[in-house]
Amino acid sequence: MVKLAKREEQIMQVFWEVEKAFIRDIIPLLPEPKPHYNSVATMVKILEEKGFLNHEIVGNMFYYYPVIGKEDYQKFALKDVVNQYFDNSYPRMLAFFAKEQNLSEEEFSEILTLIKSKKP
């Protein structure tokens, strides 16, 4: 898996939300400034080449759908951030966010509860 560029991530966010779409259908769902149809078509083709999207043919048009799920990409992207900025240490990352966001004791408790509930 590869890290996506900002606009590629925006396009994937739309596909993860709508699940299947023609290119013309996703453009209104993208943030401003809206890219031109040809730009989106080029990025969708690149996303397909990268293995994030696939298509089926409906009439003479391509109907695209995600191949890689949002959660899978989130895991990959988070691992990349932890590796690049926190020396591959999740405790360092959590400490950084706790400090930067001035988390309350209640929020710490909520995080611990979530972590404990996910352990096997």
Secondary structure, DSSP 8 states (H G I E B T S, - for coil): -----HHHHHHHHHHHHHSSB-HHHHGGGS-SS---HHHHHHHHHHHHHTTSEEEEEETTEEEEEESS-HHHHHHHHHHHHHHHHSTT-HHHHHHHHHHHHT--HHHHHHHHHHHHHH--
